[in-house]
Amino acid sequence: MSNGLPVQQRVLVIDDEKPNLKILSDILRNEVDVILAKGGEQGFDKAVRFRPDLILLDVVMPGLDGFQIIDQLRRDERTSTIPVIFISALSDVGNEEKGLMLGACDYIHKPFHVAIVQARVRLHLQLSRQRLLLEELAHIDPLTAIANRRRYEEVLQTEWHAAARYRSGIALVMVDIDNFKHYNDFYGHAAGDKVLQTVARVISAQLRRPRDFVARYGGEEFVVLLPESTCQGSIEIMQACCRAVESLRIDNELVREHPVVTISVGGVSCLPGVLHTPDSFLKIADDMLYRAKHEGKNRVVWHDAEDGVGA
């Protein structure tokens, strides 16, 4: 951290006048990564491409003016939450009110005063960081520090649509800690919480591809998404999860035949289509989990929905 802003934060400046771009770049370049755009069309393209943390947007420009650009930004889901500060030589209240009504968070008037520009940029970048932190915390399970069910449902929709669009496979997986209720009752809730944290960490460690995903579904259940994974590859990943949990050798004296903590896994490999829903395949994964429990636990039971073969 510097006196103001983390260097990694990005500010996009959109202005059709080169002197203004240079002045603002000089004011901010020691504190943020500054991206410059000469005009509205280029500015919108760079906003989509670079996803800056803050946009400084001139109001009066040829072609698309600032009001038109902010309207585009707010309508596009990729840029709709980026805070925008208008920069303008216009001093009438009507234009300022219009900009704020369109979603601007602040106004900076020309000619520029260095301290005011820096202070307002710092303030809105700090607010942006706090907003992102709150969003991140809203997606994290507080006990296990992995994604929560809310985040899982968001990621599932994104990955499902991507798989349907590109005709690629995806695996939906349900994971349950074997005999957990009895473990919790016998060893106490503190020990049970530690097991949940440990299992979450172990499963996460086995998911090594960037888009592989695990979340706490509720209680002692977890869900895993494996995009662009073959049936056999998905089974192998989840078998590795089973072995990794078993190898921890966490005592569970309540299980006579195998007195350590284990997990059971049910999964389905599918190729999403217009007639399919994630919920229908999640039900199949849950049925496979039930089979894994019924067949002795500490195992993976799988269904390949593409050809109807179970594993």
Phi, psi and omega in degrees: 000139173264194177298336183238279196241147173298137184301329186287347178287145185245136174238126176262125178252122181245113181203140182275353182256120182303318179302321179294320178300317181293317181299311182293323177298317179296322181293322192255343194295337179279351186241334182219168172275112185264130175246131184250142176222127182263085179115162187293314182299313179296324180296316179296317179301318181287329176297318178292319185288316189258346181046064183293164178279340182203146178238129168260120192234120176291144181279309186265110178216150174292158183073234177282122178273178184300322180295321178291321180295314182295328176296317176296316181299318183287335181275343182262123184297338180286338185233002191295335183259001180287124179293143183234128171253124176282140172242131187200149171270351179290134185245357183283148184296328183300316179293321179295319178297319180298316179298317180293323179293330179280353175118004176294147181264346183191172178229138170237125184265145172274150357290153186286138170251119189307310185296323180291316178301311182298317183295317182288323177295316178301314182300311185285333173288324176296317177297322178297317178298317181295321178296316179296322178296317179296320177297319179295316180296327179292345182256002185250135172286121188295333181281311187265347180066017170255181181298150177262181184296323178301314180293321178303315182296325177293313181295321179302314180298317180297311183290326180296314179294322178295318180294321179293321182293317185261007179053048178246154182282158175214144178249133174250131190227137172249136182232137179224138176282124184294137173056031188291320181301315179294322177299314181299316181293322185281314185265345179101158185293328179297316177293321178298319178298321179295322177296316178301315180296318183292315180297318178301317180293320182292316178298316180302322182293335180276345182266094193258350178274149188303325185262356173299143193216139175227144177217156172278123185273329181153142181057236179258017181259142176234156174237144180232138173244132179234087180289150176050046180237138176288163178302309182295320179297321179294317178300316181296321178298314183286330172296323177296324176297316178301313181296321182294320178292315180299322183291348176291336179057045176282117186303135171218086188295346182287343181256103188293316186285339183205077194282050173224161178290133179224173176233155172243148187227133171235132184218163177218135172261130184217162177241099186302143176216178185295336182268359184252151175235151177302323183298323181294323180281328176296325176296322177296316179299320179293322176296321177295323177296318177300318177298318179300320178294316184292330184271005174127357177068178180052049182201168177248128173240132192229153174229129176263102184288347180287326179231007175077012183268133174265159179227000000 
